[in-house]
């Protein structure tokens, strides 16, 4: 593909590390309230996937349903969010939530359908 500008793999690896290091905290939603959670672990896996884990603990008592999760950077800017539906029993469980995401380059596939293929 002569018309595709290809990003260097070392550059993409550096951006993955920057993303991992940018993540400062998570938030989760129960009812109409948001609660902050500390990041337990943030790594770039051998596959290039950025993996972030945080614990939804017993800050909120009772049986709960978590309906949203968010990640934030060190400037308080939201990195991303996801709508979820996770239930937790009162004081008997914690929830270890894992976020995994990839950063990779794509090109439009040859079928011209608007779909993309990874490089």
C-alpha positions as a Python dict, from the first residue, in 0.01 Angstrom:
ca = {
    (1, 'X'): (0, 0, 0),
    (2, 'X'): (203, 287, -126),
    (3, 'X'): (-57, 547, -26),
    (4, 'X'): (-69, 445, 343),
    (5, 'X'): (161, 634, 579),
    (6, 'X'): (277, 376, 831),
    (7, 'X'): (357, 477, 1186),
    (8, 'X'): (673, 325, 1331),
    (9, 'X'): (612, 37, 1574),
    (10, 'X'): (846, 199, 1831),
    (11, 'X'): (639, 518, 1812),
    (12, 'X'): (316, 326, 1873),
    (13, 'X'): (480, 138, 2164),
    (14, 'X'): (579, 475, 2315),
    (15, 'X'): (223, 608, 2280),
    (16, 'X'): (88, 297, 2455),
    (17, 'X'): (327, 363, 2743),
    (18, 'X'): (221, 730, 2754),
    (19, 'X'): (-145, 626, 2774),
    (20, 'X'): (-67, 378, 3054),
    (21, 'X'): (123, 645, 3249),
    (22, 'X'): (-150, 908, 3193),
    (23, 'X'): (-417, 710, 3378),
    (24, 'X'): (-452, 853, 3728),
    (25, 'X'): (-781, 719, 3866),
    (26, 'X'): (-1112, 559, 3780),
    (27, 'X'): (-1471, 642, 3867),
    (28, 'X'): (-1776, 421, 3882),
    (29, 'X'): (-2144, 507, 3892),
    (30, 'X'): (-2399, 364, 4137),
    (31, 'X'): (-2747, 515, 4109),
    (32, 'X'): (-2694, 881, 4021),
    (33, 'X'): (-2363, 915, 4211),
    (34, 'X'): (-2005, 872, 4092),
    (35, 'X'): (-1731, 732, 4319),
    (36, 'X'): (-1356, 754, 4269),
    (37, 'X'): (-1137, 443, 4273),
    (38, 'X'): (-759, 411, 4281),
    (39, 'X'): (-581, 238, 3997),
    (40, 'X'): (-450, -98, 4119),
    (41, 'X'): (-234, -174, 3816),
    (42, 'X'): (-161, -32, 3471),
    (43, 'X'): (56, -220, 3223),
    (44, 'X'): (123, -261, 2854),
    (45, 'X'): (92, -633, 2779),
    (46, 'X'): (328, -811, 2539),
    (47, 'X'): (47, -801, 2282),
    (48, 'X'): (48, -419, 2297),
    (49, 'X'): (-284, -402, 2482),
    (50, 'X'): (-299, -144, 2762),
    (51, 'X'): (-454, -305, 3071),
    (52, 'X'): (-579, -107, 3370),
    (53, 'X'): (-738, -255, 3684),
    (54, 'X'): (-921, -90, 3971),
    (55, 'X'): (-1126, -212, 4266),
    (56, 'X'): (-1489, -126, 4325),
    (57, 'X'): (-1487, -176, 4700),
    (58, 'X'): (-1736, -127, 4983),
    (59, 'X'): (-1752, 254, 4967),
    (60, 'X'): (-2119, 212, 4880),
    (61, 'X'): (-2299, -26, 5116),
    (62, 'X'): (-2579, -263, 5029),
    (63, 'X'): (-2653, -454, 4714),
    (64, 'X'): (-2551, -230, 4427),
    (65, 'X'): (-2546, -219, 4051),
    (66, 'X'): (-2259, -34, 3885),
    (67, 'X'): (-2386, 129, 3565),
    (68, 'X'): (-2082, 317, 3438),
    (69, 'X'): (-1704, 327, 3458),
    (70, 'X'): (-1460, 601, 3356),
    (71, 'X'): (-1084, 655, 3347),
    (72, 'X'): (-922, 995, 3411),
    (73, 'X'): (-578, 1143, 3353),
    (74, 'X'): (-362, 1339, 3599),
    (75, 'X'): (-524, 1668, 3486),
    (76, 'X'): (-873, 1542, 3572),
    (77, 'X'): (-968, 1499, 3206),
    (78, 'X'): (-1179, 1197, 3123),
    (79, 'X'): (-992, 950, 2903),
    (80, 'X'): (-1288, 726, 2826),
    (81, 'X'): (-1602, 567, 2960),
    (82, 'X'): (-1821, 261, 2929),
    (83, 'X'): (-2179, 179, 3024),
    (84, 'X'): (-2193, -142, 3227),
    (85, 'X'): (-2434, -339, 3444),
    (86, 'X'): (-2246, -515, 3726),
    (87, 'X'): (-2411, -622, 4051),
    (88, 'X'): (-2239, -662, 4386),
    (89, 'X'): (-2380, -818, 4701),
    (90, 'X'): (-2368, -620, 5025),
    (91, 'X'): (-2028, -644, 5200),
    (92, 'X'): (-1954, -990, 5065),
    (93, 'X'): (-1788, -905, 4738),
    (94, 'X'): (-1559, -655, 4575),
    (95, 'X'): (-1534, -602, 4202),
    (96, 'X'): (-1195, -601, 4033),
    (97, 'X'): (-1265, -420, 3708),
    (98, 'X'): (-1026, -461, 3415),
    (99, 'X'): (-1010, -218, 3122),
    (100, 'X'): (-822, -332, 2813),
    (101, 'X'): (-773, -127, 2501),
    (102, 'X'): (-551, -123, 2196),
    (103, 'X'): (-378, 146, 1997),
    (104, 'X'): (-299, 38, 1643),
    (105, 'X'): (-291, 169, 1290),
    (106, 'X'): (-554, 71, 1034),
    (107, 'X'): (-613, 113, 662),
    (108, 'X'): (-933, 102, 463),
    (109, 'X'): (-984, -250, 334),
    (110, 'X'): (-993, -330, -36),
    (111, 'X'): (-1367, -401, -44),
    (112, 'X'): (-1440, -25, -19),
    (113, 'X'): (-1720, -86, 231),
    (114, 'X'): (-1588, 159, 487),
    (115, 'X'): (-1439, -125, 694),
    (116, 'X'): (-1077, -119, 809),
    (117, 'X'): (-794, -370, 844),
    (118, 'X'): (-512, -346, 1096),
    (119, 'X'): (-165, -291, 948),
}
